[in-house]
Amino acid sequence: MERLLEFLNGYWAELLYKTWEHLYISGASVIMGVFVAVPLGVILTRFQKLAGWVIGIASVLQTLPSLAILAFFIPVLGVGKIPAIVALFFYSVLPILRNTYIGINHVNRDLKEAGIGMGMTGWERIRHVELPLSMPVIMAGIRVSAVYLIGWATLASFIGAGGLGDFIFSGLNLYQPESIIAGAVPVAFLALLADYVLGKLEKWATPEGLEKSGETARGGS
């Protein structure tokens, strides 16, 4: 404990900077994933035959080792934060894409037909009916993606992207447990914080009536 406190006293400024780097890398990847995967998931609900192929390809990419994906982009994008963000973006797509597709598909058909009966256009039905009602499922995918990426972002250290992985791998190479702890504990904290904040955002984005019905269902189960 004494060595850990000495380490933190000497490297607290660098620790704060590395924490910001880590949050920036993982956050940018998740945001990119949301902007790509949510619209793509909505589109796939209109093209059911294509959906299986696209989700299957995304599933294959998800199985590739993280280091392999990071290394793949080095010849194209070099080293640093940009290739790390792009590589992690590919890992963010599947949970968000799959949950968006499932959420939209499971919206009550009667509600969709009610929107058509009210004269809503396709875009209006997506915006006012399908997305709000599927928001809990979509947000669950975003939460899973964010938590995973915060953990995987430690590997970005291998290609010079910075982040808390610098402390972890430096501690492993130099046999300094205090450096490993100083890197690993903030990563775990960031993951828990992201899950909590996105959970609050999910409640805010979920229509009030849907949230209450969900609570009632959970209470009765």
N, C-alpha and C positions, 0 to 999 in steps of 0.2 A: 504494500500500500504506500509506503514511504517513497519508493522509487517511482510509482505512478504519479504521486503528487509532485515530485520533483520534475518529472517529464512534462506534466501539464503546465507547471509553472514556467518552464523554459520554452514550451512550444504552443502556448495557448493561442497566440495570434495566428500561427500557421494552421492550427487546428480549426479555427473559425473560418479561415480562408478555404481550407480543403472541404469543410462542410458545405460552404456556399457552392464550391465547384461541383460537389457531388449532387447537391440539390438541383443545380442548373442543368447538369447532364441528364439526370433521370427525368426531371420535370419537362425539359424540352422534348425528350423522346415521347413521353406520355401525351403531351399536347399535340405533337405531330400525329401520333397514333389516333387520337380522338378525331382530328380533322379529316383523316383519311378513312378510318375504319367505320365511323358512324354513317357517313353518307354512302359508303360502299355497301354496308349492311342493309341500309334502306333500299338501295338499288337492287340488291340481290333478292329481296322479297318480291320484286316484280319480275324476276327472271329465275324461277325456281330450278330449271335445269342447269343453269350456269352456277348456281350457288354451291352445289356439291363440289364442283371442280375448284372454285376459288377458295373455299374453306379448306379443302383438302391440301391445296398448295400451301396455304398459310400454316396448316398443321405440320407439314413437312419442314418448313422453315423453322418452326418452333423446336423441332427435335435436333437441329444442328447445334453442335457445341458453340458456346458463346465465344470462345477464343478463336474458333475457326471463322466465325462471322466477322469478328474484329480484324483478323489477319487478312481476310478477303478484301476489305476496303482500303488497306494500306497502299497497294499499288495505284489505286484510283484516286483516293482522297488524301493520301499521306498519313501522318500521325497527328494526334492532338484531339481536340474536343469534337470537331466536325465528324470524322469517321466514327467516333464512339457514339455520338448521338444518332447517326444514320443507322448504325448496326443495332443499337438498342431499340430504335423505332420499329424494326422488323419484328422484334420480340413483343412489342406492345400491341401489334395489330390483332393477333388471333383472339385473345380474350374479349377485346372490345367488339371485333367484327362478329364473332359467334354470338355474343350476348345481344347485340343489336338485332341481328337476324332472327334469333329466337324470340326476343321480346316483341318485335313488330309482328311476327307471324302468329303470336299467341294473343294478340289483341282481339277482343270479342268481335266476331263477325257482324253481330247485330249493330254494334256501335259504328263499325265502318259503313254499313249500309245506311244507318241513320245519317251519317255525314253526307253520303251521296244524295239521300232524300232531301237534305237541307240545301242542296245545290252547291256543295263545296267542290272545289277543284281538287285534283290529285295532290298538289302541293299543300293546299289548305287542310286536307285530311291528315297528311303526314304531320304538319305543324301543330294542329289543334287537337287531333285525336290520337294518332298512332304513337308519336314520340312521347307526349305526356304520359300516356297509359303504360308505355314500356320503359319509362325512365328508371324504375327500381332495378330492372334487369340490366339495362345498359350501364347504370352506375356501378352495379356489382362487378361487371367486367372491367370497368375503368379502375376500380379499387384493387382488384386482383393484379391488373397490369402494373399499376403504380408501385405496389408493394414488391412485386417481383423485380421490377427494374431498379429499384433502389438497392436491392441486394446485388443484382448483376452488374450495376455500375461500378462496383469495386474492381472489376476486371479491366475497366477502362484505363487503369493505371499502367497496364502492360504496353499501351500504345501512346503513352505520354499525355493522356487527357487529364491527369490529375485526379482530384477527389480523395476520399478517405481511404481508397485502396492503396495509396502511397504509404500511409502509415502501416497498414496491415502487412503488405508485402515487404516493406523495409524491416518491420519487426521480425518477420519470418526469416529473412536473409541474415539478419544480424543477431538473431536469438534474443530479441528484446520483447518480453511479454507485455511490458508497459506500453510499447508502441502499438502492438496488436490490439490491446484493450482500448487504447485511445482512438483507434480507427473503427473497431467493431461496435462498440457501444453506441456511438452517434449514428451509425448505419441502422442499428436496431431501433433507435429512438425516432429517426426520420421515417422509417417504415410504419411504426405505430402512429406517428403524428399524421402521416399521409392518409392512413386508413381512417383515423378519427375525423379529419377535416373533410374528406370525401364522403364519409357517412353523414355528416351534418349537411353537406351540399346535396346529398341524395334526398334527405328529408325536405329540404327547402324546395327542390325541383319537383318533388312528387306532388301531384294534385291532392288537395286536402281530403277529399272524399275517398280517393283510392288508398291513401295512407291509413285512414281510419278503418276502412274495410279490411286492409291487410292486418292491422293490429287485432281486429275482432276475430279474424280467421286464426291468427296465431294463438289468441287467447282461448279459442274454443277447441284447438287441436290438442 
